[in-house]
Amino acid sequence: RANVSTRTEVVPRVGDVAQAICDVGERLGADAICLGSHGRTGFKRAMVGSVAEEVMRASRRPVFIARPLPLEGTPWRRIP
């Protein structure tokens, strides 16, 4: 196991979400920014947009984006 320490912080902001995430990452001197993504594609993504993608494009910090995967052996499946 790697010896990794993390710090999380709730930072309420008003305004553009992606820009706020990038600004807070800079202010904290973050080593990286980690975000979750719904994994929307096509029309839904065009209508809703992707905060994760905006952060990835705008941030000067490395950005890691995690998508949920279905658990093996569960009755859940992704519906396109």
N, CA, C and O atoms as CSV, one atom per row, in Angstrom:
chain,resi,resn,atom,element,x,y,z
A,1,ARG,N,N,0.819,-1.185,0.000
A,1,ARG,CA,C,0.000,0.000,0.000
A,1,ARG,C,C,0.862,1.248,0.000
A,1,ARG,O,O,1.860,1.339,0.716
A,2,ALA,N,N,0.464,2.186,-0.801
A,2,ALA,CA,C,1.197,3.445,-0.876
A,2,ALA,C,C,0.893,4.307,0.347
A,2,ALA,O,O,-0.213,4.271,0.886
A,3,ASN,N,N,1.860,5.060,0.763
A,3,ASN,CA,C,1.673,5.985,1.870
A,3,ASN,C,C,1.169,7.306,1.292
A,3,ASN,O,O,1.959,8.167,0.905
A,4,VAL,N,N,-0.146,7.454,1.240
A,4,VAL,CA,C,-0.757,8.620,0.616
A,4,VAL,C,C,-1.629,9.327,1.646
A,4,VAL,O,O,-2.419,8.692,2.345
A,5,SER,N,N,-1.483,10.619,1.733
A,5,SER,CA,C,-2.376,11.378,2.591
A,5,SER,C,C,-3.195,12.319,1.719
A,5,SER,O,O,-2.702,12.855,0.727
A,6,THR,N,N,-4.427,12.508,2.098
A,6,THR,CA,C,-5.302,13.408,1.356
A,6,THR,C,C,-5.936,14.395,2.312
A,6,THR,O,O,-6.056,14.140,3.510
A,7,ARG,N,N,-6.331,15.504,1.771
A,7,ARG,CA,C,-7.045,16.506,2.544
A,7,ARG,C,C,-8.244,16.941,1.722
A,7,ARG,O,O,-8.115,17.256,0.540
A,8,THR,N,N,-9.385,16.957,2.336
A,8,THR,CA,C,-10.578,17.456,1.662
A,8,THR,C,C,-11.089,18.663,2.415
A,8,THR,O,O,-10.873,18.811,3.618
A,9,GLU,N,N,-11.765,19.515,1.687
A,9,GLU,CA,C,-12.278,20.740,2.291
A,9,GLU,C,C,-13.528,21.159,1.529
A,9,GLU,O,O,-13.550,21.122,0.299
A,10,VAL,N,N,-14.561,21.554,2.252
A,10,VAL,CA,C,-15.765,22.088,1.632
A,10,VAL,C,C,-15.573,23.599,1.521
A,10,VAL,O,O,-15.319,24.283,2.512
A,11,VAL,N,N,-15.702,24.103,0.289
A,11,VAL,CA,C,-15.481,25.529,0.042
A,11,VAL,C,C,-16.677,26.064,-0.744
A,11,VAL,O,O,-16.687,25.996,-1.973
A,12,PRO,N,N,-17.682,26.595,-0.050
A,12,PRO,CA,C,-18.864,27.112,-0.759
A,12,PRO,C,C,-18.493,28.285,-1.674
A,12,PRO,O,O,-17.758,29.187,-1.273
A,13,ARG,N,N,-19.001,28.259,-2.883
A,13,ARG,CA,C,-18.751,29.322,-3.852
A,13,ARG,C,C,-20.025,29.581,-4.648
A,13,ARG,O,O,-20.894,28.715,-4.748
A,14,VAL,N,N,-20.125,30.772,-5.206
A,14,VAL,CA,C,-21.216,31.138,-6.101
A,14,VAL,C,C,-20.590,31.508,-7.431
A,14,VAL,O,O,-19.572,32.198,-7.475
A,15,GLY,N,N,-21.203,31.045,-8.525
A,15,GLY,CA,C,-20.690,31.413,-9.843
A,15,GLY,C,C,-20.402,30.194,-10.680
A,15,GLY,O,O,-20.989,29.132,-10.473
A,16,ASP,N,N,-19.500,30.345,-11.620
A,16,ASP,CA,C,-19.131,29.268,-12.534
A,16,ASP,C,C,-18.432,28.146,-11.761
A,16,ASP,O,O,-17.386,28.358,-11.147
A,17,VAL,N,N,-19.023,26.964,-11.801
A,17,VAL,CA,C,-18.528,25.842,-11.002
A,17,VAL,C,C,-17.114,25.439,-11.404
A,17,VAL,O,O,-16.242,25.288,-10.549
A,18,ALA,N,N,-16.887,25.266,-12.694
A,18,ALA,CA,C,-15.568,24.821,-13.159
A,18,ALA,C,C,-14.485,25.825,-12.773
A,18,ALA,O,O,-13.408,25.436,-12.322
A,19,GLN,N,N,-14.766,27.107,-12.947
A,19,GLN,CA,C,-13.779,28.129,-12.603
A,19,GLN,C,C,-13.532,28.164,-11.107
A,19,GLN,O,O,-12.398,28.359,-10.670
A,20,ALA,N,N,-14.590,27.976,-10.313
A,20,ALA,CA,C,-14.434,27.956,-8.852
A,20,ALA,C,C,-13.545,26.797,-8.420
A,20,ALA,O,O,-12.703,26.959,-7.537
A,21,ILE,N,N,-13.724,25.633,-9.032
A,21,ILE,CA,C,-12.883,24.471,-8.701
A,21,ILE,C,C,-11.427,24.767,-9.034
A,21,ILE,O,O,-10.534,24.483,-8.236
A,22,CYS,N,N,-11.187,25.335,-10.205
A,22,CYS,CA,C,-9.812,25.680,-10.601
A,22,CYS,C,C,-9.208,26.716,-9.655
A,22,CYS,O,O,-8.048,26.598,-9.260
A,23,ASP,N,N,-9.995,27.733,-9.293
A,23,ASP,CA,C,-9.505,28.782,-8.393
A,23,ASP,C,C,-9.141,28.223,-7.023
A,23,ASP,O,O,-8.105,28.576,-6.461
A,24,VAL,N,N,-9.988,27.355,-6.490
A,24,VAL,CA,C,-9.711,26.770,-5.178
A,24,VAL,C,C,-8.480,25.868,-5.245
A,24,VAL,O,O,-7.674,25.853,-4.315
A,25,GLY,N,N,-8.329,25.121,-6.331
A,25,GLY,CA,C,-7.135,24.287,-6.505
A,25,GLY,C,C,-5.863,25.118,-6.472
A,25,GLY,O,O,-4.862,24.715,-5.879
A,26,GLU,N,N,-5.908,26.284,-7.113
A,26,GLU,CA,C,-4.752,27.189,-7.109
A,26,GLU,C,C,-4.512,27.765,-5.715
A,26,GLU,O,O,-3.382,27.788,-5.227
A,27,ARG,N,N,-5.601,28.234,-5.075
A,27,ARG,CA,C,-5.480,28.858,-3.754
A,27,ARG,C,C,-4.912,27.893,-2.726
A,27,ARG,O,O,-4.122,28.289,-1.868
A,28,LEU,N,N,-5.312,26.625,-2.808
A,28,LEU,CA,C,-4.838,25.632,-1.852
A,28,LEU,C,C,-3.469,25.068,-2.223
A,28,LEU,O,O,-2.840,24.383,-1.416
A,29,GLY,N,N,-3.009,25.352,-3.433
A,29,GLY,CA,C,-1.748,24.770,-3.884
A,29,GLY,C,C,-1.882,23.265,-4.055
A,29,GLY,O,O,-0.962,22.510,-3.741
A,30,ALA,N,N,-3.032,22.837,-4.553
A,30,ALA,CA,C,-3.326,21.407,-4.688
A,30,ALA,C,C,-2.325,20.728,-5.627
A,30,ALA,O,O,-1.919,21.297,-6.640
A,31,ASP,N,N,-1.941,19.510,-5.272
A,31,ASP,CA,C,-1.086,18.711,-6.157
A,31,ASP,C,C,-1.873,18.244,-7.367
A,31,ASP,O,O,-1.312,18.087,-8.451
A,32,ALA,N,N,-3.167,18.019,-7.190
A,32,ALA,CA,C,-4.032,17.553,-8.276
A,32,ALA,C,C,-5.478,17.819,-7.895
A,32,ALA,O,O,-5.792,18.055,-6.728
A,33,ILE,N,N,-6.346,17.778,-8.878
A,33,ILE,CA,C,-7.783,17.908,-8.668
A,33,ILE,C,C,-8.425,16.608,-9.123
A,33,ILE,O,O,-8.191,16.156,-10.244
A,34,CYS,N,N,-9.227,16.009,-8.265
A,34,CYS,CA,C,-9.918,14.752,-8.581
A,34,CYS,C,C,-11.417,15.009,-8.621
A,34,CYS,O,O,-11.988,15.574,-7.688
A,35,LEU,N,N,-12.042,14.589,-9.707
A,35,LEU,CA,C,-13.474,14.805,-9.902
A,35,LEU,C,C,-14.153,13.518,-10.326
A,35,LEU,O,O,-13.530,12.644,-10.929
A,36,GLY,N,N,-15.406,13.410,-10.015
A,36,GLY,CA,C,-16.224,12.322,-10.544
A,36,GLY,C,C,-16.955,12.818,-11.775
A,36,GLY,O,O,-17.142,14.021,-11.957
A,37,SER,N,N,-17.366,11.884,-12.620
A,37,SER,CA,C,-18.103,12.235,-13.833
A,37,SER,C,C,-19.236,11.248,-14.031
A,37,SER,O,O,-19.100,10.061,-13.735
A,38,HIS,N,N,-20.361,11.750,-14.536
A,38,HIS,CA,C,-21.487,10.870,-14.846
A,38,HIS,C,C,-21.227,10.077,-16.123
A,38,HIS,O,O,-21.847,9.036,-16.343
A,39,GLY,N,N,-20.332,10.552,-16.950
A,39,GLY,CA,C,-20.027,9.862,-18.200
A,39,GLY,C,C,-21.060,10.076,-19.280
A,39,GLY,O,O,-21.223,9.227,-20.155
A,40,ARG,N,N,-21.773,11.210,-19.236
A,40,ARG,CA,C,-22.769,11.498,-20.269
A,40,ARG,C,C,-22.080,11.720,-21.608
A,40,ARG,O,O,-20.959,12.225,-21.671
A,41,THR,N,N,-22.760,11.341,-22.662
A,41,THR,CA,C,-22.226,11.545,-24.001
A,41,THR,C,C,-23.324,12.105,-24.902
A,41,THR,O,O,-24.493,12.163,-24.520
A,42,GLY,N,N,-22.935,12.504,-26.075
A,42,GLY,CA,C,-23.891,12.913,-27.104
A,42,GLY,C,C,-24.766,14.085,-26.714
A,42,GLY,O,O,-24.294,15.083,-26.170
A,43,PHE,N,N,-26.059,13.946,-27.002
A,43,PHE,CA,C,-27.021,15.033,-26.818
A,43,PHE,C,C,-27.105,15.479,-25.364
A,43,PHE,O,O,-27.129,16.678,-25.084
A,44,LYS,N,N,-27.149,14.521,-24.432
A,44,LYS,CA,C,-27.249,14.884,-23.011
A,44,LYS,C,C,-26.058,15.734,-22.585
A,44,LYS,O,O,-26.220,16.708,-21.851
A,45,ARG,N,N,-24.873,15.371,-23.039
A,45,ARG,CA,C,-23.681,16.129,-22.669
A,45,ARG,C,C,-23.708,17.517,-23.300
A,45,ARG,O,O,-23.305,18.496,-22.672
A,46,ALA,N,N,-24.182,17.600,-24.538
A,46,ALA,CA,C,-24.262,18.890,-25.213
A,46,ALA,C,C,-25.241,19.820,-24.499
A,46,ALA,O,O,-25.014,21.029,-24.441
A,47,MET,N,N,-26.322,19.272,-23.958
A,47,MET,CA,C,-27.326,20.085,-23.281
A,47,MET,C,C,-26.902,20.463,-21.864
A,47,MET,O,O,-27.107,21.598,-21.434
A,48,VAL,N,N,-26.322,19.529,-21.152
A,48,VAL,CA,C,-25.968,19.755,-19.753
A,48,VAL,C,C,-24.556,20.301,-19.624
A,48,VAL,O,O,-24.284,21.090,-18.719
A,49,GLY,N,N,-23.658,19.900,-20.504
A,49,GLY,CA,C,-22.259,20.302,-20.414
A,49,GLY,C,C,-21.506,19.369,-19.483
A,49,GLY,O,O,-22.096,18.466,-18.891
A,50,SER,N,N,-20.241,19.578,-19.357
A,50,SER,CA,C,-19.420,18.731,-18.509
A,50,SER,C,C,-18.492,19.604,-17.674
A,50,SER,O,O,-17.523,20.167,-18.183
A,51,VAL,N,N,-18.805,19.708,-16.388
A,51,VAL,CA,C,-17.946,20.472,-15.486
A,51,VAL,C,C,-16.566,19.844,-15.455
A,51,VAL,O,O,-15.558,20.551,-15.472
A,52,ALA,N,N,-16.514,18.511,-15.408
A,52,ALA,CA,C,-15.224,17.820,-15.363
A,52,ALA,C,C,-14.367,18.188,-16.575
A,52,ALA,O,O,-13.167,18.428,-16.437
A,53,GLU,N,N,-14.971,18.233,-17.748
A,53,GLU,CA,C,-14.206,18.589,-18.949
A,53,GLU,C,C,-13.741,20.037,-18.900
A,53,GLU,O,O,-12.614,20.342,-19.290
A,54,GLU,N,N,-14.602,20.927,-18.423
A,54,GLU,CA,C,-14.212,22.334,-18.312
A,54,GLU,C,C,-13.039,22.494,-17.358
A,54,GLU,O,O,-12.107,23.248,-17.640
A,55,VAL,N,N,-13.077,21.790,-16.228
A,55,VAL,CA,C,-11.981,21.862,-15.261
A,55,VAL,C,C,-10.706,21.315,-15.889
A,55,VAL,O,O,-9.631,21.896,-15.739
A,56,MET,N,N,-10.833,20.197,-16.590
A,56,MET,CA,C,-9.665,19.581,-17.222
A,56,MET,C,C,-9.002,20.548,-18.208
A,56,MET,O,O,-7.775,20.608,-18.286
A,57,ARG,N,N,-9.801,21.294,-18.949
A,57,ARG,CA,C,-9.255,22.233,-19.938
A,57,ARG,C,C,-8.694,23.504,-19.291
A,57,ARG,O,O,-7.710,24.060,-19.778
A,58,ALA,N,N,-9.313,23.971,-18.194
A,58,ALA,CA,C,-8.943,25.262,-17.617
A,58,ALA,C,C,-7.883,25.176,-16.523
A,58,ALA,O,O,-7.168,26.150,-16.288
A,59,SER,N,N,-7.767,24.041,-15.857
A,59,SER,CA,C,-6.880,23.951,-14.695
A,59,SER,C,C,-5.411,23.887,-15.093
A,59,SER,O,O,-5.037,23.290,-16.102
A,60,ARG,N,N,-4.596,24.525,-14.261
A,60,ARG,CA,C,-3.146,24.396,-14.430
A,60,ARG,C,C,-2.609,23.250,-13.591
A,60,ARG,O,O,-1.413,22.957,-13.622
A,61,ARG,N,N,-3.485,22.607,-12.846
A,61,ARG,CA,C,-3.136,21.449,-12.019
A,61,ARG,C,C,-3.512,20.181,-12.768
A,61,ARG,O,O,-4.407,20.212,-13.613
A,62,PRO,N,N,-2.844,19.057,-12.476
A,62,PRO,CA,C,-3.293,17.786,-13.062
A,62,PRO,C,C,-4.713,17.482,-12.593
A,62,PRO,O,O,-5.058,17.725,-11.437
A,63,VAL,N,N,-5.529,16.951,-13.491
A,63,VAL,CA,C,-6.921,16.632,-13.173
A,63,VAL,C,C,-7.158,15.145,-13.436
A,63,VAL,O,O,-6.844,14.630,-14.509
A,64,PHE,N,N,-7.713,14.476,-12.443
A,64,PHE,CA,C,-8.073,13.064,-12.565
A,64,PHE,C,C,-9.590,12.981,-12.548
A,64,PHE,O,O,-10.240,13.516,-11.650
A,65,ILE,N,N,-10.151,12.304,-13.552
A,65,ILE,CA,C,-11.602,12.169,-13.651
A,65,ILE,C,C,-11.959,10.695,-13.526
A,65,ILE,O,O,-11.447,9.855,-14.266
A,66,ALA,N,N,-12.846,10.391,-12.579
A,66,ALA,CA,C,-13.272,9.011,-12.341
A,66,ALA,C,C,-14.726,8.847,-12.758
A,66,ALA,O,O,-15.591,9.645,-12.396
A,67,ARG,N,N,-14.972,7.800,-13.521
A,67,ARG,CA,C,-16.340,7.456,-13.899
A,67,ARG,C,C,-16.769,6.244,-13.103
A,67,ARG,O,O,-15.951,5.363,-12.838
A,68,PRO,N,N,-18.024,6.178,-12.717
A,68,PRO,CA,C,-18.487,5.004,-11.980
A,68,PRO,C,C,-18.536,3.787,-12.895
A,68,PRO,O,O,-18.913,3.887,-14.062
A,69,LEU,N,N,-18.158,2.661,-12.361
A,69,LEU,CA,C,-18.258,1.405,-13.091
A,69,LEU,C,C,-19.276,0.526,-12.388
A,69,LEU,O,O,-19.377,0.563,-11.162
A,70,PRO,N,N,-20.034,-0.265,-13.139
A,70,PRO,CA,C,-20.984,-1.159,-12.483
A,70,PRO,C,C,-20.217,-2.218,-11.679
A,70,PRO,O,O,-19.169,-2.704,-12.104
A,71,LEU,N,N,-20.754,-2.552,-10.536
A,71,LEU,CA,C,-20.136,-3.586,-9.717
A,71,LEU,C,C,-20.405,-4.951,-10.327
A,71,LEU,O,O,-21.535,-5.257,-10.708
A,72,GLU,N,N,-19.382,-5.756,-10.415
A,72,GLU,CA,C,-19.531,-7.093,-10.984
A,72,GLU,C,C,-20.465,-7.916,-10.107
A,72,GLU,O,O,-20.354,-7.911,-8.881
A,73,GLY,N,N,-21.377,-8.617,-10.749
A,73,GLY,CA,C,-22.295,-9.480,-10.025
A,73,GLY,C,C,-23.527,-8.775,-9.486
A,73,GLY,O,O,-24.325,-9.390,-8.778
A,74,THR,N,N,-23.702,-7.482,-9.808
A,74,THR,CA,C,-24.895,-6.779,-9.350
A,74,THR,C,C,-25.913,-6.749,-10.480
A,74,THR,O,O,-25.550,-6.916,-11.644
A,75,PRO,N,N,-27.172,-6.540,-10.152
A,75,PRO,CA,C,-28.205,-6.490,-11.203
A,75,PRO,C,C,-28.212,-5.185,-11.969
A,75,PRO,O,O,-28.997,-5.034,-12.905
A,76,TRP,N,N,-27.362,-4.235,-11.603
A,76,TRP,CA,C,-27.352,-2.944,-12.250
A,76,TRP,C,C,-26.586,-2.984,-13.562
A,76,TRP,O,O,-25.564,-3.660,-13.681
A,77,ARG,N,N,-27.091,-2.258,-14.534
A,77,ARG,CA,C,-26.375,-2.134,-15.790
A,77,ARG,C,C,-26.593,-0.721,-16.311
A,77,ARG,O,O,-27.566,-0.054,-15.959
A,78,ARG,N,N,-25.675,-0.282,-17.150
A,78,ARG,CA,C,-25.788,1.048,-17.716
A,78,ARG,C,C,-26.799,1.032,-18.848
A,78,ARG,O,O,-26.747,0.170,-19.724
A,79,ILE,N,N,-27.717,1.983,-18.829
A,79,ILE,CA,C,-28.716,2.115,-19.884
A,79,ILE,C,C,-28.343,3.316,-20.722
A,79,ILE,O,O,-28.337,4.443,-20.226
A,80,PRO,N,N,-28.026,3.087,-22.001
A,80,PRO,CA,C,-27.598,4.213,-22.847
A,80,PRO,C,C,-28.699,5.215,-23.105
A,80,PRO,O,O,-28.479,6.209,-23.798
